Amino acid sequence: MHYQVKNNGDYTEKIGELVSMLDITRDGTLKDLEGLSVEDLDYLTDESANSIGMLLAHMAAIEFVHQLITFENRDFSEEEWKVWGAAIDMGEKGRSEIKGFPLSYYLQKLKEVREYTLSQLKMKTDEWLYTEGLWPNGVKVNHYYFWYHVMEDELGHRGQIRLIKKQLRSKSEI
């Protein structure tokens, strides 16, 4: 792991810096996941909580939908919603559908989604980052914000993962 935001040369200047930040964020997430069992990934702190597995599925789903929005200028299709909806919404649907998977399952989903992101970003320019659109409520948004949100979302959920892991450790000490 490194602690420098810098372009590795495979991307335009700003996109390379964004990729560096996405990579640093992911490296930290992966480090926090080492050694987790299926039981750890499925653990719920209470009946309305999200599990670590749900949070990981959500991270992959958020990145996937941001690919659709920024690379294809669209939202989920009906078929894609069937695949990713529980991970986007989490809640009761997530608790019933996202469980029983080993860490390798979640890591593979995160890897596949990220590989596609990186392949697409190699074809984009820094100007593309500033391409604007409007939320349905009329608020301006640009591609840069969407990819910042992918990183922000992962960081927020990584904090939740750390809290769940602390509770798991406390539970095992009883």
N, C-alpha and C positions, 0 to 999 in steps of 0.2 A: 504494500500500500504506500502511496505517496501523498504528500500534503501540498501539492502545487496544482493550481488551475493553469493548464497550458495546452495549447493545440499540439497534437502529435504530428501534424502535417498532412493528414488524410482529408481534412475538411477546410472550408474557408475559415477565416480568422474567428469570427463570432461563433459559428457553428462548432468549430473545434473546441472553443472554450466551454460551450454548453455541453458538448459530449464529455469533456473532462469532468465537469461537475456531475453529470449523470453517472459517470463511471465511479467517481469517488463516493457518491451516495450509495450506489449499489454495492461497492466493496464493503462499506460499513454494515450494510444490511446483511450481506452474506456472512460476515464474521459473526454477527449476532445470532445466526441460525445454526451454527455448528453444533452437532450432536443432538439435535432435537428429535425425539421419537414421535411416532404417530400420536401417542397419547398426549404428549406435550403440545403438538400442533392442533389437536382437537379440544384442548382444555378450555373450559368456559369458566370465567370467574363468577358469573351468576347467570340466571336464566335468560337475560337479555343481552349478554355480552357477545363480542366478536372473538373468535379464536385466532390464534396466530395463523393457522391455515387459511382462514377467511381473509385475513389482512393481506397475506401473500397473494391469494387469488385476486383480491381487489386491486393490488398494485399492478398486476399483469393486465387486468381488465381496463384500468384507467389508461395505461400506456396504449393498449390496443385501440380504445375509442379515440384517443388523441391522434393516433395514426390515421384513423378514418377521417376525422375532422380536418386535419392539416394536410394530409397527403392526398386525400380523395374528395375533400369538401363535402362530406356527408356524415350522417350519424349511423347507428346500428341498423342493419336490415332486420327483418323479423327473425330470420334464421340465426343471425349473429346474436340477437337479444336472447334467444333460447340458450345459446352456449354461455354467454357472459352475464346475463341479467342477475343471477344470484350473487355473483362476485361484485357487481356494481352496487346493488342494493344492500347486500349483506342481510342483516336482520334475520327474521324467522326463516325465510327461504334459504339464506346462506347457511344458517345453522342446520337445516335439514339436508341440504345438498352438498355442502363443502365439508366433508369429514371422511376419515378413514384412509387418507392418502399419505404416503411417506413423503419425507422432505424432498426426495429426488423428483417427485411429481411436480411440486411447486417450483423447484429450481429449473426444471426443464421448461415450464410455461414462461417463467421470467426470462430465461435465456432466449427462447424462440421469439418472443415479442421484441426483446431488445435487439436481436440480430437484424430483424426487419427494420426497426427504427434506424439503426446505424447505416444499413444499406441505402435507405431512402435519404437520410441526411447527407450522405456523400454526394448526392446529386443536386443538392440545394445550395443556394447562395445566401450570403448574409442578408441581402435585400428581401429574400423570401421570409426571413424571420419577422420582418416588419409588415408583412401582408396583413391588412386589417379586414375584419368582419364585424358583424353586429350580433350580440346576444338577442334572443327573442324580445327582451325588454328594451332593446335599443342601445344598450351600453356597448361601446367599442371594445374590441379585443383583437390581439394579433397572435401570430404563430409563436412568437417568442414567449408570450404569456402562457400558452398552452403547454409548452415544453418546460417552462419554469414550474408550472403546476404539477407536472408528472414528478419532478424532483421534490417539490414541496409536499406532495401527497405521500410519497414514499418516506420522507423524513418524519412526517407526523405519525405515520403508522409504525415506523421503526421505534419511535418512543413508546407507543402502545405495546409493541412486542417486548420491549425491555421491562415494562411494568408487569406484563403477564409472566415473564420469566422470573421476576422477583417473587411473585405470588406462588409460582410453581416451586421455587426453592424453599419458601417458607412452609408450604404445604408438605414437602418431603421431609422437613425437619421435625414435624410433629410426630 
